């Protein structure tokens, strides 16, 4: 596979972080096509679990400000990502 000409920067939350923070997770229909999963997820000891989990679950960044979540929660997470 040829290297990508663009660089992706993950500014989001990892699913395991969202679960630890007890934030909202959306369930989505499994698509007809497999959704690619980042290499660093697959390289985790539990990567196979997360690969399958991510096919039917979604987390939006605004989950940190919705439904009573503390708005200041996002800044530390973003800082860690950078």
Buried (B, 14 or more C-beta within 10 A) or exposed (E): EEEEEEEEEEEBBBBBEBBEEEBEBEEEEEEEEEEEBBEEBEEEEEBEEBBEBBBEBEBBEEBBEEEEBEEEBBEEBBEEEE
